[in-house]
Amino acid sequence: MERVNWDKESTQIFCEICKDECELGNRPLGFLTTAGFHNLEEKFFSRTGRRLNKRQFKNKWDQMKKDFGQWQELRNCATGLGWNDRLRTIEADDDWWTAHL
């Protein structure tokens, strides 16, 4: 299976299509239904010109889910880190950096 280069633009398109499919009810459980996958494949192809398969999309979904969980953990105050909504960045005070570097 071909390895996919998920640049910022293709990731954005993937997320938009998945969101649309979820809103259409094509994700009643953990991931998309067969119809949802079909729609994702066709819509992604029409917007990018790249034909990907269900497994490639599922791998991307799983990786993004893992990354999101890690990001949420970093935002958790228990880590000693904070979040700046205005700058959309993680913040840490000097004591945190001293302890971790």
BALUM-228671 format. One line per 8 residues: number of its first residue (from 1); for each residue x, y, z of N, C-alpha, C. Coordinates in Angstrom, 2 decimals, always signed. Example, Ala and Ser with C-alpha at 12.3 -4.5 7.8 and 13.67 -1.06 7.14 Angstrom:
<atoms>
1> +13.19/-5.69/+7.80/+12.30/-4.50/+7.80/+13.20/-3.30/+7.80 | +12.85/-2.25/+7.08/+13.67/-1.06/+7.14/+12.90/+0.03/+7.87
</atoms>
This chain:
<atoms>
1> +0.84/-1.18/+0.00/+0.00/+0.00/+0.00/+0.89/+1.24/+0.00 | +0.50/+2.21/-0.81/+1.26/+3.45/-0.94/+1.16/+4.28/+0.33 | +2.30/+4.83/+0.75/+2.32/+5.72/+1.91/+1.79/+7.09/+1.47 | +0.93/+7.68/+2.28/+0.28/+8.94/+1.92/+1.03/+10.11/+2.57 | +1.25/+11.14/+1.78/+1.83/+12.38/+2.31/+0.68/+13.28/+2.74 | +0.46/+13.36/+4.04/-0.64/+14.15/+4.56/-0.14/+15.55/+4.88 | -0.15/+16.43/+3.90/+0.23/+17.82/+4.13/-0.94/+18.55/+4.81 | -0.71/+19.80/+5.14/-1.72/+20.59/+5.86/-3.03/+20.68/+5.07
9> -2.92/+20.91/+3.76/-4.12/+21.07/+2.94/-4.94/+19.78/+2.85 | -4.28/+18.64/+2.61/-5.03/+17.38/+2.49/-5.61/+16.97/+3.83 | -4.92/+17.29/+4.93/-5.46/+17.00/+6.26/-6.70/+17.84/+6.52 | -6.66/+19.10/+6.12/-7.82/+19.99/+6.29/-9.01/+19.47/+5.49 | -8.77/+19.07/+4.26/-9.84/+18.53/+3.41/-10.42/+17.27/+4.02 | -9.55/+16.38/+4.49/-9.98/+15.14/+5.15/-10.89/+15.46/+6.33 | -10.47/+16.39/+7.18/-11.26/+16.75/+8.36/-12.62/+17.35/+7.98 | -12.63/+18.21/+6.98/-13.89/+18.83/+6.55/-14.87/+17.77/+6.03
17> -14.37/+16.84/+5.23/-15.25/+15.80/+4.68/-15.75/+14.89/+5.80 | -14.87/+14.50/+6.71/-15.29/+13.65/+7.83/-16.35/+14.35/+8.67 | -16.17/+15.64/+8.92/-17.15/+16.41/+9.68/-18.50/+16.39/+8.97 | -18.47/+16.63/+7.66/-19.71/+16.61/+6.88/-20.40/+15.25/+6.95 | -19.61/+14.19/+6.83/-20.18/+12.83/+6.88/-20.76/+12.53/+8.25 | -20.11/+13.00/+9.30/-20.65/+12.82/+10.65/-21.99/+13.53/+10.80 | -22.05/+14.75/+10.29/-23.29/+15.53/+10.37/-24.41/+14.90/+9.55 | -24.06/+14.15/+8.51/-25.06/+13.46/+7.70/-25.52/+12.14/+8.34
25> -24.93/+11.80/+9.49/-25.30/+10.57/+10.19/-24.55/+9.34/+9.72 | -23.46/+9.53/+9.02/-22.69/+8.39/+8.51/-21.57/+7.96/+9.45 | -21.73/+8.28/+10.74/-20.80/+7.82/+11.76/-21.59/+7.50/+13.04 | -22.38/+6.45/+13.01/-23.19/+6.14/+14.19/-22.38/+5.54/+15.33 | -21.22/+4.95/+15.03/-20.39/+4.33/+16.06/-19.00/+4.99/+16.05 | -17.94/+4.20/+16.04/-16.59/+4.74/+16.16/-16.02/+5.37/+14.92 | -16.45/+4.96/+13.75/-15.94/+5.57/+12.52/-17.04/+5.54/+11.48 | -16.69/+5.87/+10.27/-17.68/+6.02/+9.21/-18.30/+4.69/+8.78
33> -19.53/+4.76/+8.33/-20.22/+3.61/+7.74/-19.63/+3.35/+6.35 | -20.08/+2.27/+5.72/-19.64/+1.97/+4.36/-19.98/+3.12/+3.42 | -21.18/+3.66/+3.55/-21.58/+4.81/+2.71/-20.71/+6.02/+3.02 | -20.40/+6.22/+4.29/-19.54/+7.34/+4.69/-18.15/+7.23/+4.10 | -17.60/+6.01/+4.12/-16.28/+5.79/+3.51/-16.33/+6.05/+2.01 | -17.36/+5.56/+1.37/-17.50/+5.76/-0.07/-17.55/+7.26/-0.39 | -18.36/+7.99/+0.37/-18.46/+9.43/+0.17/-17.12/+10.12/+0.41 | -16.42/+9.70/+1.47/-15.11/+10.27/+1.78/-14.14/+10.04/+0.63
41> -14.10/+8.83/+0.12/-13.20/+8.50/-0.99/-13.51/+9.37/-2.20 | -14.77/+9.49/-2.55/-15.16/+10.24/-3.75/-14.95/+11.75/-3.57 | -15.35/+12.28/-2.43/-15.20/+13.71/-2.19/-13.72/+14.10/-2.10 | -12.93/+13.27/-1.44/-11.50/+13.55/-1.33/-10.85/+13.55/-2.72 | -11.23/+12.57/-3.54/-10.70/+12.49/-4.90/-11.10/+13.72/-5.72 | -12.35/+14.13/-5.60/-12.81/+15.27/-6.39/-12.13/+16.57/-5.97 | -11.76/+16.68/-4.69/-11.14/+17.91/-4.21/-9.61/+17.91/-4.33 | -9.00/+16.73/-4.36/-7.53/+16.67/-4.37/-6.95/+16.01/-5.62
49> -7.77/+15.21/-6.31/-7.25/+14.44/-7.44/-6.47/+13.22/-7.00 | -6.52/+12.92/-5.71/-5.80/+11.77/-5.15/-6.80/+10.70/-4.73 | -6.60/+9.48/-5.20/-7.49/+8.36/-4.89/-6.86/+7.56/-3.75 | -7.51/+7.61/-2.58/-7.05/+6.85/-1.42/-8.11/+5.82/-1.06 | -7.70/+4.81/-0.29/-8.64/+3.75/+0.08/-9.03/+3.84/+1.55 | -9.96/+3.00/+1.93/-10.51/+2.99/+3.29/-9.41/+2.85/+4.33 | -8.47/+1.96/+4.10/-7.42/+1.71/+5.09/-6.54/+2.95/+5.28 | -6.24/+3.65/+4.21/-5.43/+4.86/+4.32/-6.17/+5.94/+5.10
57> -7.46/+6.07/+4.86/-8.25/+7.04/+5.63/-8.36/+6.62/+7.09 | -8.56/+5.35/+7.34/-8.68/+4.86/+8.71/-7.38/+5.07/+9.47 | -6.24/+4.83/+8.80/-4.95/+5.07/+9.45/-4.80/+6.54/+9.84 | -5.22/+7.44/+8.95/-5.14/+8.87/+9.25/-6.04/+9.22/+10.42 | -7.25/+8.71/+10.41/-8.21/+8.94/+11.50/-7.61/+8.49/+12.83 | -7.07/+7.27/+12.86/-6.49/+6.72/+14.10/-5.31/+7.55/+14.59 | -4.44/+7.99/+13.67/-3.29/+8.81/+14.06/-3.73/+10.16/+14.60 | -4.72/+10.76/+13.96/-5.20/+12.05/+14.43/-5.88/+11.92/+15.80
65> -6.57/+10.83/+16.02/-7.21/+10.58/+17.31/-6.15/+10.45/+18.41 | -5.07/+9.73/+18.09/-3.97/+9.57/+19.04/-3.31/+10.92/+19.33 | -3.03/+11.69/+18.28/-2.41/+13.01/+18.43/-3.29/+13.94/+19.25 | -4.60/+13.89/+19.01/-5.52/+14.74/+19.75/-5.51/+14.39/+21.24 | -5.47/+13.11/+21.55/-5.40/+12.68/+22.95/-4.14/+13.19/+23.63 | -3.03/+13.13/+22.93/-1.77/+13.63/+23.49/-1.83/+15.14/+23.67 | -2.42/+15.85/+22.72/-2.55/+17.30/+22.81/-3.43/+17.67/+24.01 | -4.53/+16.93/+24.20/-5.40/+17.20/+25.34/-4.66/+16.98/+26.65
73> -3.84/+15.95/+26.68/-3.06/+15.66/+27.88/-2.09/+16.81/+28.19 | -1.48/+17.37/+27.15/-0.58/+18.51/+27.35/-1.33/+19.73/+27.87 | -2.56/+19.90/+27.42/-3.37/+21.04/+27.87/-3.85/+20.88/+29.30 | -3.84/+19.66/+29.80/-4.31/+19.37/+31.14/-3.42/+20.08/+32.16 | -4.02/+20.76/+33.07/-3.25/+21.51/+34.07/-2.35/+20.63/+34.92 | -2.66/+19.36/+35.02/-1.85/+18.45/+35.84/-0.43/+18.31/+35.31 | -0.21/+18.64/+34.04/+1.13/+18.53/+33.47/+1.98/+19.73/+33.82 | +1.37/+20.78/+34.37/+2.10/+21.99/+34.65/+2.12/+22.95/+33.47
81> +1.43/+22.58/+32.41/+1.37/+23.42/+31.22/+0.00/+24.09/+31.14 | -0.05/+25.19/+30.42/-1.30/+25.89/+30.20/-1.54/+26.08/+28.72 | -2.64/+26.72/+28.39/-3.01/+26.96/+27.00/-3.37/+28.42/+26.82 | -2.82/+29.06/+25.81/-3.14/+30.44/+25.48/-4.10/+30.42/+24.30 | -5.37/+30.71/+24.56/-6.38/+30.68/+23.50/-6.12/+31.73/+22.42 | -5.63/+32.89/+22.82/-5.39/+33.97/+21.86/-4.28/+33.59/+20.87 | -3.17/+33.04/+21.39/-2.05/+32.67/+20.54/-2.15/+31.23/+20.02 | -3.05/+30.45/+20.65/-3.23/+29.04/+20.31/-1.92/+28.26/+20.48
89> -1.29/+28.51/+21.64/-0.02/+27.85/+21.96/-0.06/+27.30/+23.38 | +0.79/+26.32/+23.63/+0.96/+25.79/+24.99/+1.92/+26.71/+25.72 | +1.63/+26.96/+27.00/+2.46/+27.85/+27.80/+3.03/+27.10/+28.99 | +4.23/+27.48/+29.38/+4.86/+26.93/+30.58/+5.66/+28.04/+31.25 | +5.68/+28.02/+32.57/+6.46/+29.04/+33.26/+7.93/+28.62/+33.31 | +8.77/+29.52/+33.78/+10.21/+29.27/+33.81/+10.58/+28.07/+34.68 | +9.84/+27.87/+35.78/+10.12/+26.72/+36.66/+9.90/+25.41/+35.93 | +8.84/+25.34/+35.10/+8.57/+24.11/+34.34/+9.73/+23.83/+33.39
97> +10.17/+24.86/+32.66/+11.27/+24.68/+31.71/+12.56/+24.26/+32.42 | +12.83/+24.86/+33.58/+14.03/+24.50/+34.34/+13.99/+23.04/+34.75 | +12.82/+22.58/+35.18/+12.68/+21.17/+35.63/+12.75/+20.18/+34.47 | +12.35/+20.58/+33.27/+12.24/+19.65/+32.16/+13.35/+19.74/+31.11 | +14.23/+20.69/+31.25/+15.32/+20.80/+30.27/+16.64/+20.37/+30.82
</atoms>
